Amino acid sequence: MAVLHFVQGAAMLALADYVDWPVTYTRYEFDEATETLAPIAADWAEVPLPLLVAGFLFLSALAHATIATVRYEQYVHYLERGMNPYRWYEYSVSASVMIVVIGMLSGIWDLGALLALFGLTAVMNLCGLLMEQRNEDRERIDWTPYWVGVLAGIVPWIVIAITFGGTVLAAGGDFPEFVIYIYVSIFVFFNLFAVNMVLQYRETWRWKEYLFGERMYVLLSLVAKSLLAWQVYFGTINSPI
């Protein structure tokens, strides 16, 4: 798994067209003509977005390599207890990086907004950690951490939908439909991990066995993350920035 993620990240670096994307911050500016204050977007930095997508895969590669080597015994111990904290630590960083890239692709360039997207996505994934810790050896499942995570995780997508939807509406019917389908598929791939958790805790079919759910997380880590990363990657190199 680590090798597959690393190879894909390296391929992105080799193929990348290093186009810098702007990151701005909002500040007030005084208009002397009208004698009023108005918010403006000021340049803060430029970010090579394709490199962030590659970094998403490199983070996954590093996490898998660490678990398979120096942390393997502890990983097995956690699995016997029905949890995997390492998964949530990695997701809290890698998924947060990805949501920032998706947000920038959608037109969210404000530093404050991007930090909020990152933080909320990190909270969502750390709620997954709390879900496993809180429900260890419990007969009745406490879904509170899950629903708190859902609340934290859906807000970034609402913000993205508002910005992306505004762009589509402003295009007046000239917006390519396939881009809309791509965004929908990105949303689906991103949230399959939450579906896996529901199936695991409801002990649906083969998910009655915790290790089957863990194997599904590993499979999703490869398939869903790869599809997500490549779709977003091609979006970053083909956008007219």
HUNOR-V421372 format. One record per residue. N is the residue number from 1. RES is the residue in one letter. PHI is phi in degrees with one decimal (NA if undefined). PSI is psi in whole degrees, 0 to 359 (none if undefined). OMEGA is omega in radians with two decimals (NA if undefined). Layout:
N:RES:PHI:PSI:OMEGA
N:RES:PHI:PSI:OMEGA
This chain:
1:M:NA:315:3.14
2:A:-61.5:318:-3.13
3:V:-64.3:317:-3.12
4:L:-63.6:318:3.10
5:H:-65.7:318:-3.11
6:F:-64.4:316:-3.14
7:V:-61.6:318:3.12
8:Q:-65.0:318:3.10
9:G:-63.0:319:3.11
10:A:-64.4:321:3.10
11:A:-62.5:321:3.11
12:M:-63.9:320:3.11
13:L:-63.9:321:-3.12
14:A:-69.6:325:-3.06
15:L:-91.6:347:-2.94
16:A:-66.1:139:2.93
17:D:-97.5:110:-2.94
18:Y:-75.8:79:3.10
19:V:-95.6:127:-3.14
20:D:-85.8:135:3.10
21:W:-105.7:141:-3.09
22:P:-78.5:141:2.94
23:V:-117.7:128:-3.07
24:T:-116.5:171:2.97
25:Y:-136.1:152:-3.08
26:T:-95.9:133:3.07
27:R:-143.5:164:3.09
28:Y:-82.7:148:3.00
29:E:-135.9:136:-3.11
30:F:-86.7:125:3.09
31:D:-92.5:108:-3.08
32:E:-66.4:330:-3.11
33:A:-67.7:316:-3.11
34:T:-100.0:352:-3.11
35:E:54.5:46:3.11
36:T:-132.9:158:3.03
37:L:-94.4:140:3.10
38:A:-140.6:138:3.10
39:P:-72.9:139:3.07
40:I:-131.4:157:3.07
41:A:-94.1:115:3.14
42:A:-104.2:146:3.13
43:D:-66.8:135:3.10
44:W:-115.5:313:-3.13
45:A:-163.7:173:3.02
46:E:-122.7:139:-3.03
47:V:-124.2:129:3.04
48:P:-76.2:92:-2.98
49:L:-58.2:319:3.11
50:P:-57.7:329:3.12
51:L:-69.5:328:3.08
52:L:-66.2:322:3.10
53:V:-65.2:317:3.07
54:A:-61.3:322:3.11
55:G:-62.3:326:3.06
56:F:-56.2:315:3.14
57:L:-73.5:324:3.11
58:F:-65.1:323:3.07
59:L:-61.8:318:3.10
60:S:-64.5:319:3.13
61:A:-62.2:316:3.14
62:L:-62.8:317:-3.14
63:A:-63.2:313:-3.14
64:H:-64.3:320:-3.14
65:A:-65.2:319:3.14
66:T:-65.0:315:-3.13
67:I:-65.7:324:-3.09
68:A:-77.4:350:-3.08
69:T:-123.2:268:-2.96
70:V:-69.2:336:-3.12
71:R:-110.1:16:-3.01
72:Y:-64.4:314:-3.11
73:E:-61.8:319:3.11
74:Q:-67.2:324:3.09
75:Y:-60.7:314:3.12
76:V:-63.6:319:3.12
77:H:-60.3:316:3.12
78:Y:-64.0:320:3.13
79:L:-61.3:323:3.10
80:E:-64.4:336:3.11
81:R:-92.4:0:3.12
82:G:78.4:38:3.13
83:M:-154.9:163:3.06
84:N:-149.1:85:-3.12
85:P:-59.4:327:-3.10
86:Y:-59.6:323:3.12
87:R:-57.5:313:-3.05
88:W:-73.1:327:3.05
89:Y:-62.1:314:-3.14
90:E:-65.8:314:-3.14
91:Y:-60.2:322:-3.07
92:S:-62.7:335:3.09
93:V:-95.5:307:-3.03
94:S:-65.7:316:3.14
95:A:-66.0:327:3.13
96:S:-69.8:322:3.04
97:V:-62.0:316:-3.11
98:M:-64.2:320:-3.12
99:I:-66.9:328:3.06
100:V:-64.5:317:3.12
101:V:-63.8:315:3.12
102:I:-61.4:319:3.11
103:G:-61.5:317:3.13
104:M:-65.9:322:3.07
105:L:-61.2:328:-3.10
106:S:-80.4:346:3.13
107:G:113.9:9:3.10
108:I:-93.0:106:-3.08
109:W:-114.9:356:-3.10
110:D:-73.7:129:-3.08
111:L:-57.9:315:-3.13
112:G:-61.3:317:3.13
113:A:-65.7:320:-3.13
114:L:-66.1:320:3.08
115:L:-63.6:322:3.11
116:A:-65.3:318:3.09
117:L:-60.3:316:3.14
118:F:-61.3:311:-3.07
119:G:-64.4:317:-3.14
120:L:-65.6:322:3.12
121:T:-68.7:323:3.07
122:A:-63.5:317:3.10
123:V:-60.5:317:3.13
124:M:-55.3:313:-3.10
125:N:-72.5:325:3.08
126:L:-68.3:336:3.01
127:C:-66.3:331:3.03
128:G:-63.0:320:3.06
129:L:-61.9:314:3.12
130:L:-63.0:324:3.12
131:M:-59.5:315:-3.13
132:E:-71.4:319:-3.13
133:Q:-67.5:318:-3.07
134:R:-70.6:330:-3.04
135:N:-100.8:13:3.06
136:E:-65.2:124:3.09
137:D:63.7:21:3.08
138:R:-97.4:136:3.09
139:E:-78.2:321:3.13
140:R:-102.4:119:-3.05
141:I:-71.9:132:3.03
142:D:-95.4:111:-3.07
143:W:-89.0:4:-3.09
144:T:-56.0:311:3.12
145:P:-59.4:324:-3.13
146:Y:-63.1:312:-3.07
147:W:-72.0:328:3.01
148:V:-63.3:319:3.09
149:G:-63.7:320:3.10
150:V:-61.0:316:3.14
151:L:-62.1:313:3.13
152:A:-65.1:323:-3.05
153:G:-77.9:334:-3.09
154:I:-80.8:334:-3.10
155:V:-59.7:313:3.09
156:P:-56.3:323:-3.14
157:W:-70.8:328:3.06
158:I:-65.7:316:3.11
159:V:-61.4:316:3.11
160:I:-62.8:318:-3.13
161:A:-63.5:321:3.12
162:I:-62.6:313:-3.12
163:T:-68.0:312:-3.13
164:F:-65.3:318:3.12
165:G:-62.7:322:3.09
166:G:-62.4:322:3.10
167:T:-65.8:317:3.14
168:V:-62.9:315:-3.13
169:L:-65.7:322:-3.14
170:A:-67.2:336:-3.13
171:A:-72.2:344:3.08
172:G:60.5:41:3.10
173:G:90.7:355:-3.14
174:D:-94.1:8:-3.10
175:F:-83.2:131:-3.13
176:P:-63.5:127:-3.06
177:E:-64.4:328:-3.07
178:F:-63.2:332:3.11
179:V:-66.7:321:3.09
180:I:-62.6:316:3.13
181:Y:-62.6:323:3.12
182:I:-63.3:317:3.13
183:Y:-64.4:322:3.09
184:V:-63.5:316:-3.13
185:S:-66.1:323:3.08
186:I:-61.5:317:3.10
187:F:-60.3:317:-3.12
188:V:-64.4:310:-3.12
189:F:-59.9:320:-3.08
190:F:-63.8:327:-3.00
191:N:-103.4:5:3.08
192:L:-63.7:333:-3.13
193:F:-65.3:323:3.10
194:A:-67.7:324:3.09
195:V:-64.1:319:3.12
196:N:-60.6:321:3.13
197:M:-64.8:318:3.12
198:V:-60.5:313:3.14
199:L:-61.7:324:-3.12
200:Q:-67.3:314:-3.08
201:Y:-79.9:339:3.02
202:R:-87.0:358:3.11
203:E:52.3:48:-3.13
204:T:-80.5:125:3.07
205:W:50.6:236:-3.06
206:R:-74.4:350:3.11
207:W:-72.6:357:3.04
208:K:-59.1:330:3.10
209:E:-91.9:122:-3.08
210:Y:-57.9:321:-3.09
211:L:-65.1:332:3.07
212:F:-66.7:317:3.08
213:G:-61.6:322:3.10
214:E:-64.6:318:3.10
215:R:-63.6:326:3.09
216:M:-67.7:323:3.05
217:Y:-61.0:318:3.13
218:V:-64.2:316:3.12
219:L:-63.6:316:3.10
220:L:-62.9:324:3.13
221:S:-59.6:325:3.12
222:L:-82.9:303:-2.99
223:V:-73.0:303:-3.07
224:A:-65.5:317:3.14
225:K:-63.7:320:-3.13
226:S:-65.7:312:3.13
227:L:-62.1:318:3.12
228:L:-61.3:312:-3.08
229:A:-63.2:316:-3.09
230:W:-70.2:323:3.08
231:Q:-62.5:313:3.14
232:V:-66.8:320:-3.14
233:Y:-58.8:311:3.14
234:F:-65.6:331:3.04
235:G:-65.3:321:-3.12
236:T:-69.6:325:-3.07
237:I:-88.6:347:-3.13
238:N:-104.8:351:3.13
239:S:-73.3:142:-3.10
240:P:-79.0:67:3.12
241:I:-104.4:none:NA
